């Protein structure tokens, strides 16, 4: 059973650090485990409202509203791109530039896969290289839009798939990593008349060994 790791909590908002491998909302099929929303609801002893999601394989910050009014307000902030989300990603190889913008439209295909397609929805991801080790690079990544699997699809299309990715890569999991090396580590939200800036440390299994 997972221990709920609370990063921030007030009467209206709660932000927690999700472990890799846990769903945010209930999924299909058996053996999915208890979703994060249920754990948060148990903690606050009432319904937790889902504001946004991160992939099951991704770890890091996830925000929930404690009431319908806050849920509406947060949804508007997300839709208006007023929330800044920053991820860390270990990727295969080295980017051609130290920083840049990945600007590729994304479309849904079969079997839950997403892919770059001119007929897809406009999608942008900003990245900055933090360091390189062996055949891998650690990137700081900021999705400017919120498409499903956006970071993973953009980096795969750019020729640098996320290590451990079981879905996007020539070999899977990419690089033989034990988990998807994608971590939502920073979240900046306008909240209660201030800019709430939250961070959570990387988990112990988020590392690359050349």
N, C-alpha and C positions, 0 to 999 in steps of 0.2 A: 504494500500500500504506500502511495506517495505521501510525503509530508508537504502540506501546503506552505509554500515559501512566499510570504507576503513582503513586497517591496514598499508599498505605500497603501494606506487606508485612511479614509475619513468617512463622515456620514453618507457621502454620495458616491464615492468612487473607491475601487480597490484594484490594485495592480499586483500581479503575482508573477513569479519566475517559473515558467513551465519546463519540466524536464523533457528531453528528447524521447519520443516514443509514445507520448500521451496525446490523445485527441482533445481538442478544445470543446467540441460538441459531439453528441452521440453519432457513431458511424454505423454502417451496415454490417451485418454478420456478427458472429459470436466471437468471443475472445478479444474484444476490443479494449477491455478494461474500463474503469470508471473515468468518464470524461472530466476535464478540468472544470467545466461549468457546474457540474454536480458537486464537486468538492467545495467550490466557492459558495454555492447556495447553502450547503451544509454549514459552512463557517459563519455566514452572515444570518443564517436561520430564516431566509426568505429567498424569493426568486432573484437570481443574478442575471442581469441583462448582458448578452454578448454584444460587444461593441465592434470587435474585429477578431480575426483569427490568424494564427500562424500554422504552418504545416505540422502534421503529426511528428515528422522526423526532426523538426527544428526546435531548438530550445530557446528560452528567453521570455521577455516581457509580454504579458497579455493583460489588457485592461477590461474591467467589467463595471457596469453601472449598477447601483443599488436600487434605483427607482426609475420609473418611466420618464420622468422629466429630464433627469440627467442623461438617460439613454438617448433621448431625442437630441439634446444639446451636443452630445459627443458624436452622434451620427453626422450632424451638420458640420462639425469640425473636421471629421474624416473626409466627408464628401467635398468640403471646401479646400482640402489639402493644407489645412492649418496645423496638422499634427506631423511632427518630424520623427521618422522611424529610422534608426541606424542599426545595421547588422554587421557582424564580423563573419567572414567567409574564408575558409581555406580552399583554394582552387588549384587545379592542375596547371603547371607551367607558369610563365610570367607574362603579364600584360605588356603590350607594345608601348603603352604610355603609363606614366606614374599615376595619372588620374584622367578621368574622362566621363563621357555620357554615352550610355548604351540606349539607342533610340530605335527600337524595333517593335512593330505592331505584333500583338499576340492574339492567337485564335485557339479555341477549344477544338480538340480532335477526339477520336474515340478512346475508350479505355481510360478516361480520366487524364489523358495527356494533353498538354498545352504545347503550342509551337509557334515559331515566328512565321507570319504570313501577312502579305500586303493587305489582305482583306480583313485582317483582325483589328482589334481595338488599339489605338495609340498607347504606347507604354514606354516609360523612360526610367532608367536606373543610373544613378550617379555612383562612381566608385573612386576610391583612392587606395593606392598600394601602401601597406604598412611595412611589410618586410618580405623577404624571400628566404626560403630554406630548401636546399636541394632542388627538387623538381616541383616545388609548390610555392604559392604566394598567399600571404594573408592580406585580405582586402577589407577595407571599411566600405560598406555599401549602403546607399540610401535610395529606396524605391520612391520615385516621385509620383507614381501611379500605383494602384493596388490590384493588379491582375493576379489571378491564381498562378502560383508557381513562378511568378515574374522573375525574381532574382535568379532562380535556377535555370530557367529557360534562356534568359538573356546571356548569362555567363556561358552556358553550353553553346549557344549560337556563336558567341565570340571566340569559341575554341578553348575555353578554360572552364570546364564543368566543375561544380562543387565536389570536393572530395567526399566520398561516402554516398553520393547520390545513387539511389537504387533505380531511378527512372530515366534520368537524362545523362547519357554518356556512352562512349563506345564500349567500354567495359563497365560492368555494374556489379557491386558498387564501385564507383570511380576511385581508382587508386587503392582499392582494397581496404579503405578505412572502415572502422567498426560502426560508425554512425555518420549521419549527414553533418558535415562540418559547417553548419549555418546557425548563428546564434543572434537573436534579437536583443542587443545589449543596451540600447539607449532609446528613450522615448521622451519627447518633449510635447506637452499638452497644455494649451491655454485652459486653466481651471481655477475657479474661485478667485478671479481677478488677478491671477499671477501666471507666470510661465512655469509650469511644473516640469522639472527636468529630472528624469529618473535613469539610473543605470543599474545593471546587475552584472556581477563578475561571471567570467566564463566558467563552465563546469569542468571538473577534473578530466573528463573524457574528451574535451575539446582541445586536441593538440595534434601536431603532425610530427611523425618520426621519420626522417629521411631514410 
